[in-house]
Amino acid sequence: MTIAAVALSCGLSALVLVMALVLPSAASRTVPFGVRVPAQRADDPAVAGQTRLYRWRVLSAGSSSPRSARLSTA
């Protein structure tokens, strides 16, 4: 693989990771994950907790992905 291909792959992976992290914030407050939440419950701790859990899972999957790719090419 050339350096340009590796750089492009890393850049695209980072872009997808950032988009996945921003996705809940880009949606409406009452539709955080494609599920309608009543406006009075939008600030509920359960919704905030699921958003945090989603972001942690995206970060952990995104950080482990490059490691597994490096292991498979070694």
C-alpha positions as CSV (number, residue, x, y, z in Angstrom):
1,M,0.0,0.0,0.0
2,T,1.2,3.4,-0.8
3,I,1.4,6.2,1.8
4,A,-1.3,8.1,0.0
5,A,-3.7,5.2,0.2
6,V,-3.0,4.7,3.9
7,A,-3.5,8.4,4.5
8,L,-6.7,8.5,2.6
9,S,-8.0,5.4,4.4
10,C,-7.2,7.0,7.8
11,G,-8.7,10.3,6.8
12,L,-12.0,8.6,5.7
13,S,-12.1,6.5,8.9
14,A,-11.7,9.6,11.0
15,L,-14.4,11.4,9.0
16,V,-16.8,8.5,9.6
17,L,-15.9,8.5,13.3
18,V,-16.6,12.2,13.7
19,M,-19.9,12.0,11.8
20,A,-21.0,9.1,14.0
21,L,-20.1,11.1,17.1
22,V,-21.9,14.3,15.9
23,L,-25.0,12.4,14.7
24,P,-27.0,12.6,18.0
25,S,-26.3,16.3,18.3
26,A,-27.4,17.0,14.7
27,A,-30.8,15.4,15.2
28,S,-33.7,17.1,16.8
29,R,-33.8,17.1,20.6
30,T,-37.0,15.0,20.5
31,V,-35.6,12.5,18.0
32,P,-32.1,11.7,19.2
33,F,-31.7,8.2,17.7
34,G,-34.6,8.1,15.3
35,V,-37.0,7.4,18.2
36,R,-39.5,10.1,19.1
37,V,-39.1,11.3,22.7
38,P,-41.8,13.6,24.2
39,A,-40.4,17.2,24.6
40,Q,-40.8,17.1,28.4
41,R,-38.6,13.9,28.5
42,A,-35.9,15.1,26.1
43,D,-33.7,16.2,29.0
44,D,-34.3,13.0,30.9
45,P,-31.2,11.4,32.5
46,A,-31.9,8.2,30.6
47,V,-31.7,9.9,27.2
48,A,-28.5,11.6,28.2
49,G,-27.1,8.4,29.5
50,Q,-27.9,6.6,26.3
51,T,-26.2,9.4,24.3
52,R,-23.1,9.0,26.4
53,L,-23.1,5.3,26.1
54,Y,-23.5,5.6,22.3
55,R,-20.5,8.0,22.1
56,W,-18.3,5.7,24.2
57,R,-19.2,2.7,22.1
58,V,-18.4,4.7,18.9
59,L,-15.1,5.9,20.3
60,S,-14.1,2.4,21.4
61,A,-15.1,0.8,18.1
62,G,-13.3,3.6,16.2
63,S,-10.1,3.3,18.2
64,S,-10.0,-0.5,18.0
65,S,-10.7,-0.5,14.2
66,P,-7.2,0.9,13.2
67,R,-5.5,-1.6,15.5
68,S,-7.2,-4.6,14.0
69,A,-6.5,-3.3,10.5
70,R,-2.8,-3.0,11.4
71,L,-2.8,-6.5,12.8
72,S,-4.4,-7.9,9.6
73,T,-1.8,-6.3,7.3
74,A,1.2,-7.3,9.5
